[in-house]
Amino acid sequence: MTTEITTLANGIRVATQRMANLETVSLGVWVAAGCRHERDDQHGLSHFLEHMAFKGTKSRSARTIADEIESVGGELNASTGLDTTAYYARVLGGDETVALELIADILLNSKFSPEDLDKERVVIQQEIAGADDSPDDLVFDLMQGAAFPEQAIGRPILGTKASVGRFRAADLTSYLGEHYLPEDIVVSAAGAVHHDRIVRHAEALFGGLTRGSRGVESQARYRGGFAASGKPFEQSHVLIGLPSPSCLDRAFYTAQVFSGLFGGGMSSRLFQEIREDRGLCYSIYSTVWGLKDIGMLTVHAATGPEMVDELADVVAQELAAIAEAGPTEAELQRSKAQLKAGLLMALESSSVNAEQMARQLLAHGRLVTTAELIDEVTSVDRERVKTYARRLMSEVASVAVVGSGRKSAGQASRVAERFSASDARSPLANV
């Protein structure tokens, strides 16, 4: 595989990776603008803009956009996250210029007609209603709000029905000018791709963008606490979050190894003890995510309302056991093997490669090689994992419980108390 990077005159970075034997290309535009960059009056605007980008441009209707990408057998989509928004496509080799031209058109020439705005705001409001009816979605939104209260990073990405109802075309245009700056944009492509060709087209399509003045990104301030929903569901969803190193911190790799052996698979401690030995739930897992300034480890499970406290007690006991004695050498090596295999398997996908290159450039300012990633995982030892577990035990937890009806708030409070080493906690929501 051959990886190349070119920076255009205006600061846009173009990254490509040619992957032998592939007949397709995955490509897209990643922008360092997500929900954490929104002001209070812009809550949900990043996601709304992503939707509106597909509703028509000065030269294409929404139907034409769909017809053009599907006429070459391609796919076109977008997604909004905490700190990035991505517009991406997958096409046959040779058709990447079709996809890139469409992405450029929807980013640079969307018309934001009042009729389309009104229709799409209803669509998004229905999406918000669907998320509120989904305990999996609701519990994550509540936990994020408990972790980062009164901050954009702690708000739901979709916005609220009220905030979405206020947006007008001028809001979208202003947000584009404020955040979609060349130095915060990466064009990334992987597969049956030729670097020089992508660079030429990126220059022709995006070269007219001019540099702007970036705003100062506010530092995430982790607080912790608990939140709950009074809605009853068939199961109670429990989500426990603890602050973790950022993706720029070397300890981020330790966090990943810990998460793997703690709750990363069927051989993990949580799965074996809680699912297999005690039968307290169908599935339980831990994950780690990291931004440039903050990260989190989360544990999620769905169980019967009467088993929430027992399940949380076992999670806390297993965390304490690792903090006290560290992991066994066998589970350490097993977790590292899973991480390495997962990384290498994922990188066989052109879509994963394109996204990873973009995210690395936006976060690190450079590409992190696969060899570097493997070396970092390999270097994690038992003592580093033990130290990381001790660090978790010293933190204030963020806990959300959804599904136990009126009991949810009490359960969330008790679980937070069980996990938090400090009294600096407060209830944040009971919706």
C-alpha positions as a printed Julia matrix, in Angstrom:
431×3 Matrix{Float64}:
   0.0     0.0     0.0
   1.23    3.47   -0.92
   0.19    6.45    1.21
   0.68   10.04    0.06
  -0.25   13.45    1.48
  -0.41   16.82   -0.28
  -1.33   20.15    1.28
  -3.05   22.54   -1.1
  -2.13   26.22   -1.17
  -5.12   27.13    0.97
  -4.33   24.54    3.67
  -6.63   21.66    2.69
  -4.85   18.35    3.14
  -5.32   15.55    0.62
  -4.42   12.02    1.73
  -4.63    8.87   -0.36
  -3.74    5.24    0.07
  -3.54    2.99   -2.95
  -4.59   -0.56   -2.02
  -3.55   -3.29   -4.4
  -6.17   -5.64   -5.87
  -9.11   -3.37   -4.99
 -11.54   -2.28   -7.68
 -13.34    0.35   -5.58
 -12.53    3.67   -3.96
 -13.71    5.04   -0.62
 -13.33    8.78   -0.33
 -14.72   11.74    1.48
 -14.29   15.12    3.08
 -13.78   15.3     6.84
 -14.24   18.63    8.63
 -13.07   19.45   12.15
 -16.5    20.73   13.13
 -18.97   18.82   15.24
 -21.48   19.35   18.0
 -18.82   20.42   20.51
 -18.16   23.52   18.4
 -21.74   24.79   18.6
 -22.8    27.8    20.63
 -25.89   27.47   22.8
 -28.07   28.94   20.06
 -26.58   26.5    17.52
 -27.38   23.25   19.34
 -27.97   20.6    16.65
 -26.81   22.84   13.79
 -23.88   20.61   12.75
 -26.25   17.69   12.26
 -28.9    19.86   10.6
 -26.31   21.11    8.1
 -25.27   17.54    7.3
 -28.9    16.73    6.46
 -29.47   19.86    4.39
 -26.37   19.25    2.29
 -28.29   16.52    0.43
 -31.43   18.56   -0.21
 -30.29   20.31   -3.34
 -27.69   22.71   -4.71
 -27.79   25.59   -7.17
 -27.45   23.11  -10.06
 -28.78   19.8    -8.66
 -31.99   18.75   -6.99
 -31.96   16.19   -4.19
 -33.21   13.62   -6.7
 -30.42   14.5    -9.14
 -27.78   14.02   -6.43
 -29.17   10.57   -5.66
 -29.46    9.66   -9.34
 -25.92   10.71  -10.21
 -24.19    8.72   -7.48
 -26.35    5.64   -8.0
 -25.99    5.79  -11.79
 -22.35    4.76  -11.29
 -23.31    2.19   -8.64
 -21.99    4.33   -5.82
 -23.1     5.25   -2.32
 -23.1     8.72   -0.76
 -23.62    9.47    2.92
 -22.61   11.69    5.84
 -22.3    11.62    9.61
 -21.91   14.08   12.47
 -19.85   13.45   15.59
 -18.62   15.27   18.66
 -15.72   16.94   16.87
 -16.03   16.11   13.15
 -18.51   15.94   10.32
 -17.86   13.63    7.38
 -19.26   13.48    3.84
 -18.17   10.28    2.14
 -18.8     7.96   -0.77
 -17.81    4.61   -2.2
 -17.58    4.05   -5.94
 -15.87    1.91   -8.53
 -12.32    2.87   -9.43
 -12.44    5.54  -12.11
 -15.65    7.09  -10.76
 -14.06    8.81   -7.77
 -14.2    12.15   -9.57
 -17.98   11.81   -9.84
 -18.25   11.3    -6.1
 -15.81   14.08   -5.22
 -17.59   16.55   -7.49
 -20.92   15.72   -5.84
 -19.46   16.15   -2.35
 -17.93   19.47   -3.35
 -21.23   20.66   -4.78
 -23.26   19.83   -1.67
 -20.68   21.49    0.57
 -20.12   24.62   -1.48
 -23.39   25.23   -3.31
 -26.3    23.99   -1.19
 -29.24   26.35   -1.58
 -31.04   25.81    1.77
 -34.46   26.68    0.43
 -37.16   27.52    3.02
 -39.33   24.65    1.75
 -36.5    22.13    2.18
 -35.61   23.52    5.59
 -39.18   23.09    6.79
 -39.42   19.53    5.5
 -36.05   18.46    6.87
 -36.59   19.97   10.31
 -39.66   17.7    10.63
 -37.54   14.71    9.58
 -34.9    15.52   12.22
 -37.54   16.11   14.87
 -38.83   12.62   14.12
 -35.24   11.34   14.4
 -35.01   13.0    17.83
 -38.3    11.39   18.87
 -36.95    8.03   17.74
 -33.79    8.5    19.81
 -35.9     9.38   22.85
 -37.83    6.14   22.35
 -34.6     4.12   22.1
 -33.11    3.28   25.51
 -29.71    2.61   23.9
 -29.59    6.14   22.48
 -31.2     7.84   25.45
 -28.85    6.36   28.04
 -25.77    7.55   26.14
 -27.16   11.07   25.76
 -27.95   11.24   29.47
 -24.53    9.93   30.5
 -22.75   12.4    28.21
 -24.72   15.23   29.77
 -23.8    14.02   33.26
 -20.14   13.87   32.31
 -19.99   17.33   30.71
 -22.83   19.49   32.06
 -23.51   22.91   30.55
 -21.12   22.25   27.66
 -21.7    21.61   23.98
 -19.79   18.31   24.2
 -22.37   17.1    26.72
 -25.42   17.83   24.58
 -27.14   15.38   22.19
 -25.72   15.64   18.67
 -29.21   15.77   17.13
 -30.23   18.88   19.05
 -33.71   19.3    20.49
 -37.07   19.68   18.8
 -37.09   23.33   19.87
 -33.56   24.14   18.68
 -34.07   22.44   15.33
 -37.31   24.37   14.92
 -35.45   27.7    15.07
 -32.81   27.2    12.37
 -32.94   29.27    9.19
 -30.8    29.37    6.05
 -28.72   32.23    7.43
 -27.76   30.09   10.44
 -26.42   27.34    8.18
 -24.53   29.75    5.93
 -22.97   31.49    8.93
 -21.91   28.18   10.49
 -20.31   27.07    7.23
 -18.28   30.26    7.02
 -17.25   30.02   10.64
 -16.2    26.36   10.81
 -15.7    24.9     7.33
 -12.23   26.41    6.9
  -9.58   24.94    4.58
  -7.12   24.25    7.38
  -9.82   22.18    9.13
 -10.66   20.09    6.05
  -9.14   16.78    4.91
  -9.92   15.09    1.61
  -9.14   11.4     2.06
  -9.36    8.46   -0.34
  -8.33    4.81   -0.25
  -8.53    1.88   -2.65
  -8.08    1.91   -6.43
  -7.0     5.53   -6.32
  -4.29    7.66   -7.93
  -2.98   10.41   -5.69
  -2.18   12.97   -8.38
  -5.65   12.63   -9.86
  -7.36   13.23   -6.5
  -5.11   16.2    -5.81
  -5.91   17.8    -9.18
  -9.63   17.46   -8.67
  -9.48   18.58   -5.04
  -7.57   21.68   -6.13
 -10.09   22.42   -8.87
 -13.08   21.91   -6.59
 -11.88   23.29   -3.24
  -8.96   25.51   -4.17
 -11.18   28.59   -4.13
 -11.84   28.3    -0.4
  -9.92   30.94    1.52
  -8.34   30.62    4.91
 -10.27   32.01    7.84
  -9.78   32.83   11.48
 -10.39   29.83   13.67
 -12.17   30.29   16.94
 -10.61   28.98   20.15
 -11.9    25.5    20.93
 -13.07   25.34   24.53
 -11.45   22.71   26.72
 -13.78   19.92   27.8
 -14.42   20.11   31.55
 -15.28   16.71   32.97
 -17.48   16.8    36.06
 -19.44   13.58   36.48
 -22.74   12.88   38.17
 -25.85   10.87   37.44
 -28.89   11.16   35.23
 -31.99    9.06   34.66
 -35.1     8.75   32.58
 -38.45    7.92   34.13
 -39.6     6.18   30.95
 -40.3     2.49   31.54
 -38.84   -0.06   29.11
 -38.65   -3.83   29.11
 -35.06   -3.69   30.39
 -33.02   -1.27   32.45
 -30.03    0.15   30.59
 -27.08    1.04   32.77
 -24.18    3.14   31.48
 -21.16    3.9    33.63
 -18.55    6.36   32.37
 -15.17    7.39   33.76
 -12.71    9.97   32.38
  -9.84    8.52   30.39
  -6.78    9.84   28.5
  -7.17   11.73   25.24
  -6.24   10.15   21.91
  -3.02   12.2    21.96
  -1.89   10.66   25.25
   0.23    7.53   25.13
  -1.92    6.15   27.95
  -4.77    5.97   25.43
  -3.33    2.64   24.27
  -3.26    1.38   27.84
  -6.93    2.33   28.11
  -7.72    0.3    25.01
  -5.91   -2.76   26.33
  -7.68   -2.4    29.67
 -11.08   -2.07   28.0
 -10.42   -5.22   25.99
  -9.68   -7.41   28.98
 -12.27   -5.72   31.19
 -15.29   -5.86   28.89
 -14.14   -6.19   25.3
 -15.26   -9.67   24.33
 -16.58  -13.04   25.45
 -13.36  -13.81   27.32
 -13.41  -10.5    29.2
 -13.88  -10.3    32.95
 -17.25   -8.61   32.79
 -18.73  -10.99   30.23
 -17.5   -14.08   32.05
 -18.49  -12.96   35.55
 -21.73  -11.1    34.83
 -23.14  -12.92   31.81
 -21.72  -16.43   32.03
 -21.34  -17.02   35.79
 -24.19  -14.94   37.21
 -26.63  -14.59   34.29
 -27.35  -10.95   35.08
 -27.62   -9.77   31.48
 -27.47  -10.87   27.86
 -24.56   -8.62   26.91
 -22.18   -6.27   28.67
 -19.26   -4.43   27.14
 -16.8    -1.64   27.73
 -15.49    0.81   25.16
 -12.96    3.63   25.06
 -13.1     6.81   23.01
 -10.73    9.73   22.91
 -10.73   13.26   21.52
  -7.76   15.63   21.49
  -8.41   16.87   25.03
 -10.46   14.2    26.8
 -11.46   10.56   26.64
 -13.86    8.21   28.39
 -14.18    4.57   29.31
 -17.78    3.39   29.38
 -19.47    0.17   30.5
 -22.94   -0.56   29.14
 -25.38   -3.34   29.98
 -29.12   -3.97   29.84
 -30.63   -6.04   32.62
 -33.78   -6.55   34.66
 -34.74   -3.58   36.88
 -34.28   -5.71   39.98
 -30.7    -6.63   39.04
 -29.23   -3.17   38.36
 -27.57   -2.79   41.76
 -26.09   -6.28   41.79
 -24.71   -5.84   38.27
 -23.11   -2.51   39.18
 -21.58   -4.04   42.31
 -19.9    -6.77   40.27
 -18.52   -4.24   37.75
 -17.06   -2.23   40.64
 -15.59   -5.36   42.25
 -13.88   -6.41   39.01
 -12.44   -2.93   38.54
 -11.11   -2.98   42.11
  -9.58   -6.42   41.56
  -7.57   -5.22   38.57
  -6.53   -2.06   40.41
  -5.3    -4.19   43.3
  -3.58   -7.11   41.57
  -3.42   -6.11   37.91
  -4.5    -8.36   35.05
  -3.14  -11.84   34.53
  -0.48  -12.19   31.87
  -2.82  -14.42   29.86
  -5.66  -11.89   29.71
  -3.2    -9.07   28.98
  -1.8   -10.92   25.99
  -5.26  -11.94   24.84
  -6.47   -8.33   24.87
  -3.42   -7.11   22.98
  -3.87   -9.86   20.4
  -7.51   -8.86   19.92
  -6.56   -5.2    19.47
  -3.87   -5.96   16.92
  -6.07   -8.35   14.97
  -8.97   -5.92   15.01
  -6.75   -3.12   13.75
  -5.25   -5.14   10.92
  -8.6    -6.61    9.9
 -10.21   -3.17    9.85
  -7.42   -1.78    7.7
  -8.3    -4.28    4.97
 -11.3    -1.99    4.37
 -10.81    1.04    2.12
 -13.53    2.9     4.05
 -11.71    2.42    7.35
  -8.42    3.51    5.81
  -9.91    6.68    4.35
 -11.56    7.61    7.64
  -8.52    6.78    9.75
  -6.21    8.91    7.64
  -8.57   11.87    7.9
  -9.04   11.54   11.63
  -5.31   11.17   12.27
  -4.5    14.28   10.28
  -7.16   16.29   12.09
  -6.14   15.03   15.55
  -2.38   14.44   15.29
  -1.47   16.62   12.33
   0.19   13.58   10.76
  -0.47    9.96    9.87
   0.25    7.39   12.56
   1.64    4.28   10.91
   0.27    0.82   11.56
   3.68   -0.18   12.89
   3.51    2.64   15.46
   0.06    1.57   16.58
   1.12   -2.07   16.92
   4.25   -1.06   18.86
   2.2     1.05   21.26
  -0.19   -1.8    21.96
   2.68   -4.27   22.35
   4.43   -2.03   24.89
   1.49   -2.04   27.32
   2.36   -4.15   30.36
   0.57   -5.34   33.48
   1.81   -2.46   35.61
   0.48    0.16   33.19
  -2.92   -1.52   33.16
  -2.93   -1.72   36.96
  -2.02    1.98   37.23
  -4.78    2.88   34.77
  -7.36    0.9    36.79
  -6.27    2.72   39.94
  -6.68    6.02   38.14
 -10.24    5.06   37.21
 -11.03    4.25   40.82
  -9.93    7.72   41.88
 -12.34    9.44   39.49
 -15.91   10.65   39.83
 -18.2     8.49   37.69
 -20.89    9.53   35.22
 -23.88    7.22   35.39
 -27.15    7.0    33.51
 -30.02    4.56   34.01
 -32.94    4.22   31.62
 -35.84    1.77   31.74
 -36.65    1.27   35.45
 -39.37    3.91   35.45
 -39.55    5.9    38.66
 -36.82    3.71   40.18
 -34.25    4.83   37.6
 -33.13    7.98   39.43
 -32.52    6.13   42.69
 -30.61    3.39   40.9
 -28.47    5.92   39.03
 -27.66    7.68   42.3
 -26.62    4.43   44.02
 -24.49    3.28   41.09
 -22.77    6.66   40.92
 -22.08    6.46   44.67
 -20.67    2.97   44.23
 -18.19    4.1    41.59
 -17.26    7.6    42.65
 -14.34    8.24   44.95
 -15.44   11.81   45.62
 -18.54   13.53   46.92
 -18.38   16.09   44.09
 -21.49   14.69   42.44
 -24.92   16.03   41.7
 -28.07   14.76   40.0
 -28.36   16.27   36.55
 -31.54   14.98   34.99
 -34.64   12.95   35.59
 -36.59   13.04   32.35
